[in-house]
Amino acid sequence: MDLRGLVRRTAMNRPAVLAVTLPGATELRLEAEAEVRRRGWPVAGAPAAADLLVVCGVPAPEDAEWLDRVERSMPEPAVRIVVGESGQVAHALGMARRGLTDRAVTPRGDAHGMSHSHDGHAVPSGHEGHGSHQPADHAAHMDRMGHQGHGGHMDHMGHDMHAMGEVAGLPMAERADDRDELRLDQLHVAFGPGLSDWPAGLVLRLTLQGDVVQGVEVDHLPVASGPRPPFWDEPWLRAAHGEEVTRGEAVRRRCAAHLDSAGRLLAVVGWDDVAVRCRRLRDELLSGASREGIGGGLRRTVQRVGRSRALRWSIAGLGELPADRARAAGVTGPALAADGDVYDRLLMWLSEVERGLEGLDDTRQLAPDDRTGPRGRLDGPRPPSQALLDVLPELLTGAEFACARIIVASLDPDLDELALATVPGAAHA
């Protein structure tokens, strides 16, 4: 083994992981994130920085094409694994690491393709024609160029987008006037679904002129009903169907959901260390941590977010959604209560978590007619996340491209809710 191969093999002992979550696989994503953090492996923000692609959930046949594009965007050697069952993440990651270290010193021409497992016992997969390094979609290409931030952190991206000529198979459109009355090319950009810290299954098709979003089309991967309700809404839906659920269980799930959303938003903004804190607190809550055990760490995290002028400056004023507009659009939950912008929604999540600490150990039964899930009312005419999706075009149109992901993360719609079965007293299906 030459020195370069030895160095590469050593690096593969701590592979950079890019996790992609399919609709219905929230619990698997949480398990994968916790295990990757436990092992101390770095998390990649884009395919070009990843060694290991972890697909949470079993892909449908129609997912093969875009997942293949994600994998082709990863540098050699690269491995894709599919985790389809709870409890198999640790085993699958161990197999993947061994496969990576072996392939790190194997000449490309000698690499043998291997199958993907859909039962959790995932195995390394080979690349066919990997050298092309084509982006998974344009959003993946954008993301690998750097984390987004308000104030021009991604100003250079517009030039690169125009240089591509064609994005996600769509040619550039004709020129049109932008907000400054300049004649600029309109560019069609597909965002998702293969992005980190992105709502599972969401696809946005944006029309851009320069760095400004001029049009938005919201789409998503198929969301099928499963044997279990959406993970974050589970306590309320179980209680609605007559099962015994304590108020403490519901509070714990709500607080964990808000910390998950806050962690994803902070990661998109570039506050990685605080995002990791939120996710660690989320996992501790889901594992049954007591109020005393988690309270100190939570208060320190909330205080750090609230005291940061830099954070406030970077996201304040983005995605403004006044309460009257939110209510008219059918939005409920934290996005309605926040009555403001991205920063207000972040603070609302964290303040609800702080208030929820007092009820973690409440053993009283959750009322069957309590349908207040983490993202809003579960007994309205449509799932709460559908309303969040419906307001996205309004919030994104006219925004700078660099801010689009931040605005999406501040709403964090849960597409699993789109498959909600009818619950007693609910008007939606």
N, C-alpha and C positions, 0 to 999 in steps of 0.2 A: 504494500500500500504506500503510495507516495504521500508527501507531506500535505498536499492540497486535499487529497482524499481523506486523510486522517482528520484534518481540520473540519472538513464538511461533515464527516461522520460524527464528530464530537458535537457540532452545532445541532445535528438532528436529534440529539438527546433531549433538546428543549425546542421542539418545532413551534413555529408561529402558526396559530390556529385561526382559521376563518370559519365561523359557524353560520350556516344558513338554515333558517327555520321554515318549515312548511306549515300551512294552516292546520290547526288541530294538534300541534306538537309543542305547545308552550311548556308543559311539564318536562319534556325531554330537553328543551333548550336550557331550562333552569338547572337541570341535572348536569348537562354538559358544561355550562359556565362554571358551576361550582367545582367540578372535577378538574377542569383546566386550571382554575385558580389554585386549587389545592396542590397541583403538581408544579406550580410556578412557571408554567409555560406562557410565553408572550401571546397576546391577542393581536391578530392582524386586522387592519381596517379595510383592506382591499385585497383582491386576488394576487396582485403583483408582489405583495409583501408576505404571502402565506406559503407555508410548506404543507399544511394539512387542511383539507376542506372537510368539515364535519356537517353532514346533512342531517338535521333533526326531523324525523318523520319519514315515512315511506313515500318516495316519489311516485307519481302517476306517470304513465307512458308519455304524456304530453310535457312533462317536466324535463325529459331527457336532454332536449336540445339546449335549453338555457343553462342547465347544470354542466353540460359538456363545455359550453363556452366559458363558464367560470373556471373550470378546471384547466382549460387550455391557456387561460390568462396567468396561471401560476408558473413560477420558474421551476425547472427541473432540479432535483427530483421532487415530485409532488404526489400526494396520495389523497384520494377521496374515500371517505367512509360514510356509510349510512347507518344511523342508529334509529331503530324502529321500535324498541321496547325499553321500558323503564328498567333500570338495574343493570343494563349492559354497557353503559357508557365507559366505565373504567376499563373493562376488558377490551372494548373496541379501541380505545385510545392507546392501550398498551400494545396491541397488535399493530396499530398504525405506526407507532414510534419504531418498533422493530423493523417494520417494512421500510421506513424511511432511512434508517441507519444502514440497512443492507444495500439499498439502492443508491445511497450517496457515493458508494465506491464502485458501482457497477456501470460500465460504459453504456451509453444510451442504446447502442445497437444490440446489447445483450439483454436489455430489460424485457421482461415478459409481462404482458398484460394479464391482469387477474380480475376476477369478477367482483362485483359489489354485492354485499350481503344486505338483505332487507330484514333480517331478524335480530339485529343488534350485534351479531358476531361479524362485524365489518372487517374487510380485508383490504389491503392496498390495491389500487388500480393503476394500470399503466396508461401512458399517454400515447395516443396515435398522432403522429404529426404535430407534436407538441411545440415545435420550434416557432410556430407562427405567432404565439403570444397575442392573439386577438382578444380584445376586451369582452367580458361576459355580456355586457350591454354598455351603453354609453355612460350610465350612472356609475358602474363599477370602474370604468376608465377615469371618470372624474374623481371618484373617491380616492383612488390610489395616488392621485397627485397631491393629496394633502387634506387635512381636516378642515372642514368649513368653519368660518368664523365671520361674525358681522364686522363690517368696516373694511372689507376689501381683501380678506385673507385669501380669496380665490379669484382675484381680479384677472390673473393670467390665464384662467381657464377658457375664457371666451375665444382667445386667439387660437388655442389648440382645437377647440370644437370646430371652428370654421375650417381648420386645416384638414380635418378628417373627411370632409366632403359628403359623407354618408354616415348616418347614425342609426344603429339598430335596424338596418335594412331600408331606411326611409331616406330618399334624396332630399337635399335642401330645397326649400320652396323659393318662390319669387321674393323679390325685395318689397319692403313696405315701409311706411313711415313709422318711426318710433316716437317715444314721448318727447324727444328733442327735435322732432321734425327732420330727422336724418333718414336717408334711405339706407336701411340695413337689411342684411339677409335674415330671413326667418329660418330658424333651425328647429327641427323636431327631435326631441330628446326623450328617450325612454328611461325612466327611473325605476329600479327594482325589477324583479323581486330579490335578486341576489346581492343584497347589501347588508353590511353589519349594522346593528342598532337601527333596524328598519321594521315597521309593522309586517308581520309574516304574511306573505302572499300579495302585498299591495304593489300595484303597478301604476305609476303616473306617467302620462304622456304630455310633455310640456312643449309649448311653442315659445321659442325665445327669439328676441331681437336684441342683439348685443348681450347685455347682462340682465335683461329684464324679462320676466315671465309675462307673456301676452295671452296665453291660453292654456287651459288645463283640462285633461280628460282623465277621469279616475276609473281604474279597472283593477281587477284582482284575479288571482288564481282561483280555481273552483274551491269552494268551501263546503265540504260534505258534512252532513250530520253524523256524529259518532255515537258510540255507546255511552259516553260520558259527556256532561255539559261542558261549556267553556270553562277552562281551569279557573280563571279569576272570578267568575260568577257562580261557581259551584255551590257555595254554602247557601245562597239565597234561593237558587233553583231547587236544591234538594229540600229545603224547608217548604217551598211552595208545593212540592209533591208529597208532603206529609211526613218527611223524615225528620228525626230529631237532630237538630243542629243548635249548638249553643251560640249565644251572642258573641262570646269570646272567639269562637272559630271564625265567625264572619268578620269581626274587627281585625283579627290577625291576617286574614286573607286580603282585606281592603288595604291595610297598611303595607303589606308586602307588594301589592299591585302598584301602589303609589311610589314606593321606593324603586321598583323595577322601572317605572316610567321616568322617574327623576334620574335614575342612573343612565338610561338610554339618552335622554336629552343632554345631560352633562357630558357624556362621551362624544356626542355629535359636536358639541360646542368646543371640545378639546380639554375639558377638565377631567382628565382620566383618573387622577388619584381620588377625587371625590366621588366619581362614578363608581369606582371599585368599592369605596366605603359604603355607598348606598346598596350595592349588590350584596356585600357581605352582611349588612344589616337585614336585607330582604331574606337571605338564606337562613339567618339565625331565627328570624321570626317564623319562617315556614317549618323550621326544625323544633319549634316549641320554646324558644328563649323566653325567659321571664321578663317582666317589666323592669325589675331591678337590674337584670343582666344586660339589657339592651339600652336602657334609658340614657345612661351617660354618653355612650358613643353616638346615639341619635342626636342628643342635644348639641354635642360638639359639631356634628356634621351640619345641622340646621343653622347653627350660629355662623359657621364659616361661610356658608352660602349667602346668608343674609347680610353679612358684613363686607362682602366683596364688591367694591365699587367697579372693579374691572369686569366682573361677570354681569353686573347690572347694566353697565354701559354697553356691553357687547350684544345683549339680547333685548333690552328694553325698546319698546316701540314696534317690535316685530309681531305680525299676526294679530293685530288688535281685533278683539271680538267682544264688544260691549254686551252686557247682559240682555238688553232688549233685542238685539240682533240674534244672539244665541237662542233666546227663548222662541223667537219667531221661526227659527230654523229647526226647532225641536230638540235642541241640545239641552241636556240635563247634566247633573253631577258637577265635578270640579270645574269643567270648562265654563259652565254657566256661572257658578259661584265666584270664579276668579274675576269676572267682569273686567277683562283687560287683555294684556298682551302675553307674550311668551314668558316673560319674567313673572308676571302675576300668576300664571298657571303653575309654574314651578313652585313658587312659594305656597300656593294653595295645596298642592300635593303634600309638601313637607309639613305644613301646619296641621293638616288632617291626620298625618301620621302621629305627630306629637299629641294631639288630642286623643287619638285612639289608644295610646299606651294605657290609659286608665281603665280601659275595658278589656284588656287582653285575657284576664282571668275570670271574666263574667260567665258564670255557669248557668244563667237563666236561659230558657229556650228562646231561640230566634222566632219571632212571630211569622206565621206562614204568609201573612200579607205584607211583610217587609221585603220589598223588591228593590232596595237601593244598593245596586252594585257599585263597584269602583268607578265605573265610567258613566253611571247615571241610572235612571229608572228602567227596570227590566219588564215593567208591565205597561209600557207606553205603546203607541201604534207601530213603532219600529224599534229595533235594537238600538241602544245608545250609541254604539260605534257607527251605525249607519248614518246617524245625524252628524257625527264628527266627519265622516267621509263627505257628506253632502256640503259642508261648509268649506272644505279644502279649496275648491276652485276660487271662491270669493277671497279667501285669505292669501292665496298664492298669486293671483293675478295682480300684476303691477309690482310684485316684490322682486328684489334682486335675486338672481339665480343662486348666489352664495348663501342666501338665507332660507331657501326652500326646505332643505332637510331639517333645519332648526324648527321651522314652523310645524312641519309634520310631526316631529318628535314631541313638540309641546302639546299636541292633541293625543298622540299615541293611540290611535284607534285599534281595537282588538277585532280583527276580522273573523275570529272564531265565533263572535256573537252573531254573525250574519246567518249562521245555520241554527239559531236557537229554535227549538221546538216550542209549540204553544205551551204556556204554563197557565195554571188556573188563574182566571181574572185578567190575563194579558190579552191585548188586542192584536199583537203581532204573531207571526208564525216564523 
